[in-house]
Amino acid sequence: MRMLQIHSDGFSYEAKRKALKNIPDLEEKVYRTDDSCLVNFIAAEMSDESNITGAATKTAEMIAAAAEEVKEKNVVIYPWVHLSETPAKPNSAIKLLKDITSDLKKRGFNVVQVPFGWYKAFEIHCKGHPLAERSKVLDISKEIAKAAHVDVTEGEDLTALQAEEKATSKFYIMEPNGKLTDVKEFNYNKLKELALYVNYETAKDRTVHEPPPHIEIMKNLELVDYEPGSDAGNFRWPPRGLTLKKAIEERVTAEMVDYGAHVVQTPLIYDYAHPSLKSYLQRFPSRQYVIRSGDRDYFARFSACFGQFLLISQALVTYKQLPLKLFEIAPSYRREQSGELAGMRRPRSFTMPDIHELVADVEMAKDAVNNQLVFVTKLMNELELNYEVSFRILRSFFEENKEFVEGVVAKVGKPVMLELFEERYAYFIFKGEWNVVDEQKKAACLGTIQIDVENGERFNITYVDAEGKEQYPLILHTSPSGSIERILYGVLEQANKDMKVGKVPHLPLWMTPVQVRLVPVNESFIDYCISIGESLGKAGIRYEIDDRQQTLGKKIRSAEKLWIPYIAVIGDKEKESGELAVRRREMKDQIQMKVEDLVTDIEEKTSFAPKQRLLMPSLISKQPIFSREV
């Protein structure tokens, strides 16, 4: 709720015409008083809808306190939606204003409630004393939590966030042999990053005080940059970065198709008023971007769940099709707090590869987890970074399925953090996370596997069993790799750590934007480079040609600054012999290679990844400099 308060010498308004179709007619459209009064311009907000009664009570208390300060008994309640960028739905606003009016009358105030849903003219005369003009903001979720003993939602369970705060859990380290040790007693010798990850998770401090190293790297490599014309946490991808992004998307999609997934595409925005979505958001609130269209409020999705669940809820599914898998590359938005934003680690817009697997029961869910472990581990290893694994499990599920959990940890093959919670506070009973720990001792989750026991029923997703009866499935929520942004964060933070210990920083060859740069010693060899480039392009290898009028040394340094894996210098000797003088970045050497040998070398190292074209001209002279230094 947002409110502007003005202590006035008199007040009047005239209702001109309806702003909303379904608003009732007025018997009297004009009101005037010459008596002093406290005028309260009020905008009900979406956050108030979680507890209209609580918001009305707190607002009435604020108005009463202000009125008593200025010794005023006359109060005007004036609806003014324009105070807020995230207004509540009309029905919610009407209830809020009505409840405020009723509360103030019970407190002995003379109250005039100005009609809602009309275009109005008004006259006001501010008294001009120090307390005559004031503004107030009420965050009902915080206020009610403070005051409390009043739930944030009316007639609903606690939100997952509140339930998580109240939930009790205990942290352990489980080793591949099944040994379970309290995190405070475990020996972290030679497991420094696991210790950092455990400290991060148990401290739960997500604030950021300085930019993480990957931000400078991503700009210097011309991969991603800030967009000053957008909201903070939303980024732009120049051609090099977009080439990398598409390469990752295609790689994950190919793996999911091999896994048997149905690839879909669902909408970006969703209606707050949809019954299933409303229930989901009340139970699992997130910070949404709000879109106003006509007289309805929509939110930008923060995962692929909404669209996929609504899609499959209208499909005919039988037990013969289980496990059934839906996959989507889902552009998503979450308006995180500004103090938590940290480049690609925690942006507000992100691209999430998201698969949901429907299964009949817990046993099928456990089989699915073991199957998914295969591709999650494969994709994590292809990123060429260090990661730590954790599992958050409902204790009753753990005790009933301890052998299964031990088997999963054995497959991970190293000690993992295990959190056992006593009561279920969210939709999952089992959640695995693959995490990166950076130089700032912060962590971010990449891949994740969850067993969901709530949303099948919430979204009325059913399948027909062998006896012809409808049943609700369990659902596995899985991000095979993590968001594309988090992947970039992970590989760049790993590169930064490599630099700190004297290793050559690099991007995995299969995702790096340019795999080969051809460097002619002078312009007479450009045509020969173009012919070599055609051979590389036919093999699906991304290349570019430095045809600029620069010295050979500057061209080589330029390629090195962009971490080009293979730099081939081409002059008379190379043209005559048919071999290339190839600098291999990771090997720190230079060798002679035939073009076909170079092709074979790259193909062998990237055979698992689909071919992705370079999304810009191959001649560097044709490329503008977006953000890189060279």
N, C-alpha and C positions, 0 to 999 in steps of 0.2 A: 504494500500500500504506500502511495505517495500523497502528501497533503501539503497544501499551502494555506496558512491561516492568516487572516487579516481582521483586525479589530476595527470596526467601521461605525461611523455616525450615519446610520440608516442603510437600507439596502433595498433594491428592487430588481425584478426580472420580468421578462415577457417571453412566453413560449411561442415561437414563430411557426415552425412546422416540424413534422416527425422526421427523425433521423433513422429510425428503425421501423420496419413495416408493422410488426406485431405489438407495438406499444399501444396501450389503451388510450382512448380519447380523454381530454381533460375538461372538467366542468368549468374551471377557472384557469385562464392562461396568464393572468397578470397578478403579481404580488408586489406590495410596497409597504415598507415600514420606515418611520423616521426615528425609531428608537435605536439606540446603540446595540450592536450585536457582534458576535464572533463568527465570521464567515469562514467555513472550512471547505476549500476546494479539494476534492478527494478523487484519486484514481485507484480503482481496484486493479491488482496485478495478478498475473498467472500464479505467482508464488502463494497468494492468498487462498487459492482454490484448494490447497491441501487441507486447510482448516478454516473455513469461512467464519465459524462461530468464534474461534480463538482470535482471528484477525479483527473481528468486529469488537470484541471485548477490549483488546489492547488499544484499538483506535479510540474507542469511547473513553478509555482511561486517559489517553493523551489529550483529548479534547477537553475533558472535565478538568484536568490539571491546569491547562492553559487558561480556561475560563475562570477558574478560581484565582489564578495569578492576577488577572486583570479585573477581577470582581465583576464578572459578567454572567447574567442568567439567561440571556437570549442567544440561541445558537442556530446557525444556518448550515445545513448539509447540502453542498452543491457538487453534483457529479461532474468531473472534468477529466475525461479520458486522456487528454493530450499531455498530461503530466508524465505519462509512462510510455516507454517504448515496448513494453510487454504487457498490454492490458489483459485483464481477465475477460472471460466470455460474458456477454450481457446478463444472462441469468445469474451468474455468480456475483457480478457487480451489484445487481438489484438487491440480492439477498444481503450482501455486505452492508449496503447503505440503509436498508430497512432495519437490520439488526442494530446498527450504530444508533439510529434514531430511537428505537425502542429502548435501548440501554440508557441513553441520555435522559429520556423522559422519566425513567424509573429513578434516576438520580436527582430529579426535581428541576431539570432545565426546561425552558420553553423552546421547543425545537420546531423549525420549519425545514421540511425536506423538499428540495427543488426536484421536479420531475426528471426522470432518467429517459434518455432516448429521444430528446427533442433538441432542435436548434433553438438557442435562446439568446436574447439580448439582456444585459444586466447593467446596473449602475451601483457603484460602491464609492465610499469616501473614507479612506484610511485615516485613522485618528492621528498617527504620526508620533506616538510615544515609543520608547525603546522596545516594548514588547508587542507592538501593534502588527508586525510582520514577521512571520516565522514559517519555516518549512520543516517537514518531518518525513522520515522514511521508516517504514516498518518491514523488516524481514521476518515474516511470521515463523519460518522454520527455526530461526535462531531464538526469537523471542519466546516461543512456546517451549522450546527445549530448556531455556533458562528458567522460565517461571514454574514450571511445569506440572508434572503429573498429568499433563494433557497431551494425548497423542497428536502427532502431526497430521494424521489422516483420520477422517471420520468414518467409522464403520469398516476400516481396512486394517490389515496387519501393519506392524511397524515397517518402515522402509528398510531396505537391506542395509543402508548405511547406519541407521540407528541400531538395527539388530546386531550388526557387526561390532559396533562400539560396545554394546552390552554383552556380547558373546564372550565366553571364556575359552581360551585355547592354550595349548602348550606346544612348544617348539622342540624338535629333536633333529638329530642327524641320523639318517639310515644309510648304512654301508651296503655294498653289493651283496655281501654275505648275509644280510638281514639284521645285523646287529643294530640296535636302537640305543642312542645316547642322547641325554639332555644337551641342548646346544651350549650350555654354560660349562659343561664338563668334557666336551669333545676336544680332542687334540688336533688343532688346525695346522700342525707342522706340514709345510710344503703345500698347504691349501689356503694361501693368502686370499684369493678372490672369493672363495666360499665363505671365509670369515667376514670379509667386507660385505658380502651379500646378506649374510645373516644379520649383521649389525644394522644394515639399511632397512631390512624388513621389520625388525623388532623395534627400531626407533621410530619408524613411520614418519620421517621428516622428508617432505617432498619439495621444500622451498629451494630456490636456486639463487646464489649470491653473485655468481660470475658466469660468463658464457662458457659452455663446454668447448673443448678444443676442436671438435668436428665442425663447428660453425665456420671458422676461418678456412679450414681445409676445403669444405664443400664449395665455398665461394671462389677460392683460388683455382680449383679444378673445374670451375664453371659448370657445376652440377645443379645447385639449387641456390636461390637467393631470396632475400626478403622482398615483399611487395608492399611499398609504401602506400599504394592506393587501396589496400585491403585492410581487413582487421588483422591485428597482431596474431601470429601463429598460423597465418596462411601464406604459402610460399609459391614462387614461380619457378618453373623448370625450363631452362634454356635447352637447346637441342642436344647437347652432350648429356645433360642430366635426364632428359626425357628418353633418350636412347637407353640409358641404364635402367630407368624405371620400367620401360616396356619390356626390356630383356628379363627383368625379374618377374613381371606379371605373366609373361608367356611361359617362363620356366615353371612357375607354381601351377598355372592352369594345365600345362601338359601333364604334370604329376597327378593332378586331381582327375583328369580324364582317364589316365591309366588306372587310377584307383576305382573307376566306375561311377564317377560323379555326373550328375545332370547339371550342366552349366546354364545359369539363368542370369537375368538382369531385372532388377526391381527398382521402383521409384526412389528418388532421393528424399522427398518430403512426405510427411504423414500427418493425418488429422488427429489432433489432441482428443477429439470427442469420440473417436472410434472406441467401442467398449473394451476390446481386448487390449488395445494400445494404452488406453487410460488406466486400466488395471495394472499393466506392466510398468508404466511410468510412476504410478503411485507406489508400487512395491520396490522398483529399482530406479530411483530418480537419477538423472544425470544432467549436466549443465548443457542445455540445448540452445542452438540457434533458433530463433523464432521467426516465422514467415507469416505475414498477414496477407490474406487474399480474400477480398470482399469483406464479408462479416465473419470470417472463420480464421482460426489460428492453426497453423501447421508448424511442425518442427522438422529440422534437418536431421536425418538419421545419424546415429552414432555407432551403428553396426548394421550388418545385413540381416539381423534376426527378423525385424519387422516384416520386410517384404517377403522373405522366404517362408516365414510362418504363415502369413496370410495366403500366399500362393498355394502351399501344400495343404492348408486347411480346406481348400475348395476342390482338391483333387481326390480321385478314387484310388485308394491304396489298399492292397491286400497283403497278407502275411507272406505271400510268395515273392513280393518285391523287396522285403526287408532283408538286410539293412538297406535303406534307401538314402541316397546322398545327393544333396543340393549344394552347388558351389557358385560363388560369385566373387568377382573383383569389385569391391564396394567402396566408392568414394564416400567418406563419412566425415562428420563434424561433431566436435565436442568443445563447448566454450569453456575451456579450463581457466582457472584463475590466473591472472597475469603474472603473479609471483612464482607460479609453477611452470610457466612456459620456458622451454630450453631447446631451441632449435628443432632438430629432428627427433630428439628424445621425447619431447612432450609438446607437440604442436596442437593447433585447434582444427586443422583439416588434415586428413590422412586417408590413405588408400589401403583397405583391409582385405586381403584374401581370406575368405570366410566359407567354411564348409559346415553343414549341419547334417548329421547322420541319424536317421530314425531307426530305432531298434525296439524289439518287442519287450525285453525284460533286462534285468541286471546281468544275467549270464551273457546275453548277446552284447550288452554294453561293454562288459569286460573283454570280450573277444575283439570288439571294435577298437578299444583302447590299445590292445596289443598290436593290432593291424596298423593303427595310425602312428604308433611309436616308430614304425619302420620309416615312413616317409618324413616324419618330423625330424628324426635323427639324421636322415639323409640330407634334407634341406639345410639343417643347421651346419652340418659338416661342410657342405658346399660353399657356405659363407666364409669359411676359413677364419673363424674367430673363436676365442675362448668363451664358454658359456657355463653358467651354473643352473642346476635344475632344482625345482622345488615342487612339492605336492601338498595341497591343502585338502584334508579329508575329514568328513564327519566321523567322529570316533566310533560310533556304532557300526558304520559301514566298514571301517578299518578292522574292527575286531571280528566282524563276520567274514571278511575277505582278506585276512592278513597274508595268506599265501599268494594271492593275486598281487597285492601291493609289493611284496618282496620280489616277486617275479618281474614286475615292472622296473623296480630299482636295479635288479640284476641286469636287465637289458640296457639300462642307462649306462651301467658300467663304472660308476664312480659315486662317492658319497653325495647325498642330496639332502636338502632341508625338508623336513616333514612337519607340517602344522596340523595338529589334531584339534578340531573344535567340537565342543560338547553339544551344542544345539545348532541346527541348520539356520543360518542367517540369510542365505541367498538361494538361488534356484539349484545350485549344484551340491552334490554329495562328494564329488571327486574333481579335483582340478590340478592339472600339471602345468608347469610354466618353465620355459627355457629363457634364461635371463642373461643380459650383458651387464657387466660391472665396468664403469668407466673410471677415468683418472680422478674425478671429483668424488669418488666413493659413492656415487649414485648408481642405481640399477634400473633397467627397463626390460619389460617382458617382450620377447619375440613370439615364438610359437607357444601355443596353449591348447590343452585338451580338457574338456569339462563334460561331466555327466549331469544333465539337466533333468530334474524330476518334477518340475512345475509347469513348464510352458506348453506341453502337449495338451493338458487340460485347459489352461488359460486361453489358448488360441483355438480350442476345439479341433485339434489335429487328431484324426483317428485313422485306424486301419481296420480291415475286416479280417478276423482271425479264421482259423480252420473250421470253426463251427458256425461261421457266418455272422458272428457278433462283432459289434464295433468296440474297439479298445483304444485307449490312449497310449501312444508310444513314449519311451524315454528318448531324449535327444542328446546327441553329443555335439557340443559347440566346439569347433576347432579352428584355430588359425594355423595353417600348416607351417608358416614362416614368420608370422608377425607382419605388421604393416610395412609397406614399402619404405616409408619414412624411417621407421625403427631399424629396418635392415641397413639403410644407408648410415644411420647413426652408429650402428654396431660395427660395420666394417671400417668406418672412418676412425672411430675411437680405438679399434684394434690397430689400425695403421699408426695412430698416434703413439700407442703403447710400444709398438715395434720400433718406431723412431727413437724412443727413449732408451732402448737397450741396444741401439746400433744396427737394427735390421733395416732393410730397404722397405719403405712403406709401399703398399700396392693395393689395388682392387682385384678381387677374383677375376681371372681372365674372361670367364664366360659373360660377366656383366659389365666389364669395363667398356666405356663408350667407343673408344678407338683401340683396336688390338694391334694394328701395324701402322707406323708412319713411314712413308717412303720419302727420303731426303735426297733430291738430285743435287750434285755438287754445283751445277749451274743450269741455266734455263735450257741449254741444248739437250738435256736429258729428261725434260718434263714429259715428252711424248712417250719415251721408253717407260717411264714410271706409270703413265696412264695405261699402257698395255699390260704391265705387271698387275696394276690395280684391277683390271678387268678379270684376270685370272683369280685374284683373291676374292673379288666380289662374287664370282660364280660359285666359289666354295663356301659362300656365306660368311666370309671374314670381313670385319669392319676395318676399313683403312682410310687414310687420308694422305695427301701429297702436299709437301711444303714447297710450293712453287713461288714463294716470295723472294724478292731481291735482297737477300741477307747473306751474311757469311755462313759458312758451314758450321762453325762453332756456335753461332747464335741459334741456328736451326736445331741443332742437337740439344742445346740447353732448353730451348722452348719445349721440345718433346719430353725431356726429362722432368720439367716442372709440372707437366700434365700427367705424369706417371704412365706414359705410353709403354706397354710391355715389350714391344719389338720395334726397334728403330733401324731401318735399312738404308744405309748410305749407298748412293748409286752414281758411279762415274764411268770413265773409260774401261777400267779393269773389270768392273762388274758386268758392263755391257758385252765385253768381248768374251768373258768366261761363262756368262750365263748364271753366275752365282752372285749372291747378295752378301754384303758385309753387314751382319745383323748383330746389333747390341741387344742383349737379353737383360732386361732390368733386374729381375729377381736373382739371376745367376751372377750378375755383375761381370759379365764377360762379353766378348765379341767373337763370333765364329762365322765361317763361310757356309752358306746354305743355298741350295737351289730353291727356286720358288716352290716347287712341288714338295720339297722337304719341309719348308716353312708351313705350307698348308697342312701337311700331315701332322706336324708337331702341334699346331693349334687345334686341329680337329680331334686329335686324341685326347687333349686336355679339356675339351668342351663338348664332347660327344653327347652328354646327357642333356644339353640345353638346346632349345629350339633356336633356329637362326633368326637373328634380329638385325634389320638393316640400320645403318647409320642415318639419322634423321636430319642430315644437312649435307651440303655439297662436299665432295671429297677434296676439292682444291681449297687450300687454306686461304688463298688470296680472295676467295669468294665469301669467306666467313667473317661477319662482323665480330668484334670483341664485346661480348655481353658483360662479363665480370672478371674474366681471368686477367692475369698480369702480363701475359705474353701472347 
